Amino acid sequence: MAKVEIIGMPQSTFVRVVRMTCEEKGVSYELTAARPHSAEINAVDPFGKVPGMRHGDVELCESKAIATYLDRTFGGPKVIPEDPARAAHVEQWVSIVNTTIDPTMIRQYLLSYLFPKGADGKPDRKAIDAALPAMQQQFDVLDKAVAGTGYLAGSSFTLADINLLPILAYIQRPPESSEMFKKSENLSAYFAKHAERPSFKNTTPPPPPSQ
């Protein structure tokens, strides 16, 4: 069988999701490092977003589609359950992480620190402060969600956890989110446990590239 090629920057949380899926399932893959809108990624995604994937004649973009393809194509542990209700629960949380958590914690908050656009090259305090109330609500929801089983969806490690963990890894660095994270005892314990997984350790990214 052809080898899987994953295209995108290793620092991207979405690229890490796909890589972790491969690692969890024991799928051999090659990472082709490529920035958004580069020729390499434009060849598989018309909007130039990472990640992209090639596997033989199959070309895909969007991390959820890629992870689903990998889960259905290869053996190894299922990251999306076969049972329809359990699968829907996992996909519900994947959507929440990607459409609610990521835009606030990563796009609005974290990137304000990584790529400062305020006066004198400093982080934009207005953007950061605007994100804090929503972030606190999201931390509260996540802390409650993982309290029962130690997993985000159900009682086993799934694509929902794979989507959340890369975000939590980044969000512990800035001061406000670090404090929120420490106060979220269930979420902190959840992260400490799953950060020991080989799939997480093996996909640790280098520092984000400069603009």
N, C-alpha and C positions, 0 to 999 in steps of 0.2 A: 504493500500500500504506500502511496506517495506520502512524503513527510509534510506536516503542517507548517506553513510559514505564517507567522504573525508579524504584522507591519505596524509600526508606531513607536513612539518614545516610551522607554521603560518607566519614565516618571509619571506617565498618565495613569490615573486610577482605573480608567476603562481598559487600557492595555493590560494592566496588572490583573484585572478580573479574568480576562481571557487566558493569560498565562497561568494563573492559579487554577483555573478549570482544567487546563492541560496537566498541571502537576498533580492535582487530586486524582485524575483519572489515569495517570501514568502514560500520557500521550507525548511522544517525542515531537519536539517542535524546534524551529529556528526563528529567532527574533531578528527582523530587519528593522533597524532603528531608522525612523523617519518622522519628521515633523509634520504637523497638520499643513495641508495645502502643498506639500512637496509633490514632485512628480510621482514618487513611489506610492503615496497614499491616494493621490488623485486618480490613479489608474484603477483603484478598486472602490473608491467612494466619490461620487460626483460632487459632494459638498466638502471634500477634503478633510474629513474628520477621522481621527484615530479611534479604535484600531481598524485595520483591515485584515483579511485572512485569505490565503490561497491553500487549497488542498486538492491537488490534481486539477481537474477541470472546474472545481468549485471555487468561486470568488465571492466573498461576503464582506459587508461592512456592518457596523453596529454591534456592540459587545453582547447584547442580549441574544441577537440572532446567531452570532458566532458560538456563544456558549451553548445554546440550545442544539445547534448542529453537532458540536463536539460531543455533547452528552448522548445524543441519539445515534451517533455514528460509531463511537468507540466503546469498548468495554470499560471495566473499572467501576468504582462507586458512582451511583447516580447522584447528580447534584440537583436534578429536578425529579421529584418523585413520580412514579407511574400513576398512582392514585389521583384521579381528577381533582378532588377537593384539596388534597395536600399540595398538588402541583399549583393550583390556583392560589393557595395561601403563600407559597414561595414567590410566585410571579407578582402577587399583590405587593409584597415587601420589596422586591426588585424595583418595581415601578415607584414605590414611595421613596426609596433611596435615590433613584436616578432623577426623579422629577421634583422632589421636595428637599431632601437632605443635601444632595450634591450642589444644586444651585445656590443654596444659602451658605453652607459651610465651606465649600471649595470655591465656587465662582465669585460669590460676593465677598466673602470674608477672607479666606486664605490668600487668594490671589492679590488682595489689597496689600498684604504684607510681602508677598513674593515679588510682585512687580509694582512698586510704589508709584502712584500717579498724583500724589498730593504736592503741595507747595514745597519747594526745595528738595524734591525727590524723596519726600517722606510718605509713609502710608497715608491713605485718604481716611482720616478719622471719621468723616461723615458717613462714608460707606461702611466702615467697620462698625460704628455705633448703631447704624440702622439695621445691621444684621443680628445684633445681639439678642433682642427679644425673641425672634423666631428661632434662633439657635438654642436658647434656653428651653423653649417649648419642645424642640426636637430632641434635645438631650433627655428631657423628662420622659417623652414617649418611648425612646429607645431603651432607657433604663428600665422602664416597666416591662417592655416587650421581652427582654432577655432574662428577666428575673426568675421566671418559672422553670425553664428547661436549660438555660444557658445557651440557647440558640435563638436566632431571630424568628425563624418560622418552623414550628414543629419541634421534634425531639432529636433531630440529626443535623449534621452539617450540610448546608445546601447553597445554592447559588445566591440566596438572600444574604447569607453570611459573607460569601465571597465578594459581593458588591459593597458591603458595609466596611469590611476590615481595612481596605486601602484608604478609605476616607478617615477612619479613626487613627490610622498611623500618622497621617499628616496633621490632623487637627489638634494633636497634643502639644504642638510646638509653640504657637502664639499664646500670649499671656491670658487673654480672656477665655478662650476655648479650653486651654489647659486647666484653668481653675474649674470650669464647668465639668470637664471630664473627671477630674479628681473627686468632685462631689457626687458624681454619678457612680455609686459604689458597685451596683450590679453590672453596669456597662464596663467599668474599669476591670472588674474580675473577668468578664466575658472576653475582653480584648487580651488580657494577660494570658488566658488559657489558649486562645486560638492563635495568638502570635507565635506560639511554639510549634505550630503545624509546619511540616517541611514545605508545603506549598506556599506558605507565607514567607518563610525564611529564604527560600530559593528564588523569590521574586523581588527581594528588597532592591529598590531602585537607587541609582546614584543621585546626588543632589540635583535639583531642578536646573536646567540650563538657563543661562542669562538670556534676556530678550535680544 
